Amino acid sequence: MEEFANAWERFSSERVLEFGGHTDASWKGSHSVSACLVLPVDDGEFRDRLEPLRDALRPFPFVSLHPDHFMHVTLAPIGFPVDEPEHEEEVSWDDLEGIEANARDALADTRPFPLTLANLNAFPAAAFVEVHDESGRLGNLCDALRKIPGLQKTSSLPHLTLAYFHALEGAEAPEDLIHAIEKYRDWEVAEIEAKEVKISLLELDSAYPHPKARARIKLG
């Protein structure tokens, strides 16, 4: 997929790191919870294929590896739920119900479909596994969700985040990190099935809390 190749080209040539993740104070501000639409992933079925990638990243002190319970594919961010929204990135708890209803309508005719998890890649703030879909149905699903009123507008690639980079803003990515990721740029992890979308709530004051499902939308 060209977008993933472009992401790697930018990262490997610019070699700039950022502080990634939900504990970033400059991102979360005073908020305590965030909400997003995700595809849940059970990595218990392919943990052995992820372990070499985790081992490649583990030696770097700025890498924060995701535990098993934190694995998911983010589809579309919703925002920070609050009682009375005052900023664009905030959404009321009541509005979450409307977003859920609209998501159910948007996905009413979407059937489960296969996806391929493959290839280690990186953004400045995170290392991730690419999500590939030859049919284009994942793109259609994301497009349908992103048209829902009240969601944050984003064009980010759906991906399975494997680790955050907790580095100083603008720090240089070491040569060894580039080589470690390059070793697994062509590495199939697993074939999975997209069969459920969740509205997931995440507490922002803990390193790796268990995400809470506000809603589950079964495909098909």
C-alpha positions as CSV (number, residue, x, y, z in Angstrom):
1,M,0.0,0.0,0.0
2,E,1.5,3.2,-1.1
3,E,0.5,5.2,2.0
4,F,2.5,2.8,4.2
5,A,5.5,3.0,1.9
6,N,5.4,6.8,2.1
7,A,5.1,6.7,5.9
8,W,8.3,4.6,6.1
9,E,10.1,6.7,3.6
10,R,9.4,9.8,5.6
11,F,10.3,8.2,8.9
12,S,13.5,6.6,7.7
13,S,14.7,9.7,5.9
14,E,13.7,12.4,8.5
15,R,14.5,10.2,11.5
16,V,12.6,12.4,14.0
17,L,11.0,11.1,17.1
18,E,8.1,12.5,19.2
19,F,6.4,11.7,22.5
20,G,3.5,9.4,21.6
21,G,0.5,8.1,23.4
22,H,-2.4,9.0,25.5
23,T,-0.4,10.2,28.5
24,D,1.1,13.1,26.6
25,A,0.2,16.2,28.6
26,S,0.3,18.4,25.6
27,W,-2.3,16.3,23.8
28,K,-4.7,15.4,26.6
29,G,-4.6,18.7,28.6
30,S,-6.9,18.4,31.6
31,H,-9.0,15.6,30.1
32,S,-9.3,12.3,31.9
33,V,-11.0,10.2,29.2
34,S,-10.8,9.9,25.4
35,A,-13.2,8.1,23.0
36,C,-12.5,6.5,19.6
37,L,-13.9,3.9,17.2
38,V,-11.7,0.8,17.0
39,L,-11.5,-2.7,15.6
40,P,-10.8,-4.9,18.6
41,V,-7.9,-7.3,18.1
42,D,-7.1,-10.6,19.9
43,D,-3.4,-10.9,19.6
44,G,-3.4,-14.2,21.5
45,E,-4.0,-15.9,18.1
46,F,-0.7,-14.5,16.6
47,R,1.4,-13.4,19.6
48,D,4.3,-15.7,18.4
49,R,4.5,-13.6,15.2
50,L,4.5,-10.3,17.1
51,E,7.3,-11.4,19.5
52,P,10.2,-11.0,17.1
53,L,9.0,-7.4,16.4
54,R,8.7,-6.7,20.1
55,D,12.1,-8.1,20.6
56,A,13.5,-5.9,17.9
57,L,12.1,-2.8,19.6
58,R,12.7,-3.8,23.2
59,P,16.4,-2.7,23.5
60,F,15.5,1.0,23.0
61,P,14.9,2.8,26.3
62,F,12.4,5.3,24.7
63,V,10.1,2.4,23.4
64,S,7.0,1.7,25.4
65,L,5.6,-1.7,24.2
66,H,1.8,-2.2,24.3
67,P,0.6,-5.1,26.5
68,D,-1.7,-7.7,25.0
69,H,-4.9,-6.1,26.4
70,F,-4.1,-2.8,24.7
71,M,-4.0,-4.0,21.1
72,H,-6.5,-2.5,18.7
73,V,-6.8,-0.9,15.3
74,T,-8.0,2.7,15.6
75,L,-10.5,3.7,12.9
76,A,-11.6,7.2,13.9
77,P,-11.1,9.4,17.0
78,I,-14.2,10.8,18.6
79,G,-12.7,13.2,21.1
80,F,-12.7,13.9,24.9
81,P,-16.1,13.2,26.5
82,V,-17.1,15.9,29.0
83,D,-20.3,17.1,30.6
84,E,-20.3,20.4,28.8
85,P,-18.1,20.7,25.7
86,E,-16.3,24.0,25.3
87,H,-13.7,23.1,22.6
88,E,-13.7,21.4,19.2
89,E,-12.0,18.3,20.4
90,E,-14.6,17.7,23.2
91,V,-17.9,15.8,22.9
92,S,-20.7,15.5,25.4
93,W,-21.6,12.2,27.0
94,D,-25.1,12.6,25.5
95,D,-23.6,13.1,22.0
96,L,-21.9,9.8,22.3
97,E,-25.3,8.1,22.1
98,G,-26.0,9.9,18.9
99,I,-22.6,8.9,17.5
100,E,-23.3,5.3,18.4
101,A,-26.7,5.4,16.6
102,N,-25.1,7.0,13.5
103,A,-22.3,4.4,13.5
104,R,-24.9,1.6,13.7
105,D,-26.7,3.1,10.7
106,A,-23.5,3.7,8.8
107,L,-22.4,0.1,9.2
108,A,-25.8,-1.6,8.9
109,D,-25.0,-3.2,5.5
110,T,-21.3,-3.9,6.3
111,R,-20.5,-7.6,6.5
112,P,-17.4,-9.1,8.2
113,F,-14.3,-9.1,6.0
114,P,-10.7,-10.3,6.1
115,L,-7.6,-8.2,6.8
116,T,-3.9,-8.9,6.7
117,L,-1.6,-7.7,9.5
118,A,1.9,-7.4,8.1
119,N,5.2,-5.4,8.1
120,L,6.7,-3.3,10.9
121,N,6.6,0.5,10.3
122,A,6.8,3.7,12.2
123,F,5.5,7.2,12.7
124,P,7.6,9.7,14.7
125,A,5.5,8.8,17.8
126,A,4.9,5.1,17.4
127,A,5.9,1.8,15.9
128,F,3.1,-0.2,14.3
129,V,2.0,-3.1,12.1
130,E,0.4,-2.2,8.8
131,V,-3.2,-3.3,8.1
132,H,-3.8,-4.4,4.5
133,D,-7.1,-4.9,2.8
134,E,-7.1,-5.9,-0.9
135,S,-10.9,-5.5,-1.2
136,G,-11.0,-1.8,-0.1
137,R,-13.7,-2.6,2.4
138,L,-11.7,-1.2,5.3
139,G,-11.3,2.1,3.5
140,N,-15.1,2.2,2.9
141,L,-15.8,1.4,6.5
142,C,-13.5,4.2,7.7
143,D,-15.0,6.7,5.2
144,A,-18.5,5.9,6.4
145,L,-17.5,6.4,10.0
146,R,-15.6,9.6,9.4
147,K,-18.8,11.2,7.9
148,I,-20.6,10.9,11.2
149,P,-21.3,14.3,12.7
150,G,-19.3,15.1,15.8
151,L,-16.2,13.0,15.0
152,Q,-12.8,14.6,14.7
153,K,-11.7,14.9,11.1
154,T,-8.6,12.8,10.3
155,S,-7.2,10.9,7.4
156,S,-4.8,8.7,9.4
157,L,-4.1,5.2,8.2
158,P,-5.7,2.4,10.2
159,H,-2.8,0.5,11.8
160,L,-2.1,-1.8,14.8
161,T,0.1,0.2,17.2
162,L,2.8,-2.0,18.7
163,A,4.6,0.6,20.8
164,Y,4.8,4.3,21.6
165,F,8.0,6.3,21.3
166,H,8.4,8.2,24.6
167,A,11.1,10.5,23.3
168,L,11.8,14.2,23.5
169,E,10.1,16.2,20.8
170,G,12.4,16.4,17.8
171,A,14.9,13.8,19.1
172,E,16.8,11.9,16.4
173,A,15.9,8.3,15.7
174,P,19.0,6.2,16.2
175,E,20.5,4.3,13.2
176,D,20.0,1.0,15.1
177,L,16.2,1.7,15.3
178,I,16.0,2.2,11.6
179,H,17.9,-1.1,11.0
180,A,15.7,-3.0,13.6
181,I,12.5,-1.9,11.9
182,E,13.9,-2.5,8.4
183,K,14.6,-6.1,9.3
184,Y,10.8,-6.7,9.6
185,R,9.5,-4.4,6.8
186,D,8.4,-7.6,5.0
187,W,6.9,-9.7,7.7
188,E,3.4,-11.2,7.7
189,V,1.8,-11.4,11.1
190,A,-1.7,-12.8,10.6
191,E,-4.9,-12.9,8.7
192,I,-7.8,-11.6,10.9
193,E,-11.4,-10.9,10.4
194,A,-13.0,-7.5,10.9
195,K,-16.3,-8.4,12.6
196,E,-16.9,-5.8,15.2
197,V,-16.5,-2.0,15.8
198,K,-16.3,-0.6,19.3
199,I,-16.7,2.8,20.8
200,S,-13.8,2.5,23.2
201,L,-13.2,4.7,26.2
202,L,-9.7,5.1,27.6
203,E,-8.6,6.6,30.9
204,L,-5.7,8.9,30.3
205,D,-4.0,9.0,33.7
206,S,-2.7,5.4,33.5
207,A,0.0,4.0,31.3
208,Y,-1.9,1.1,29.9
209,P,-5.4,0.9,31.3
210,H,-7.9,-1.7,30.1
211,P,-10.0,0.2,27.5
212,K,-13.8,0.2,28.2
213,A,-16.4,-0.6,25.6
214,R,-19.0,2.1,25.5
215,A,-20.7,0.2,22.6
216,R,-20.2,-2.8,20.4
217,I,-21.4,-2.8,16.8
218,K,-21.4,-6.2,15.2
219,L,-20.8,-6.2,11.5
220,G,-23.5,-8.1,9.6
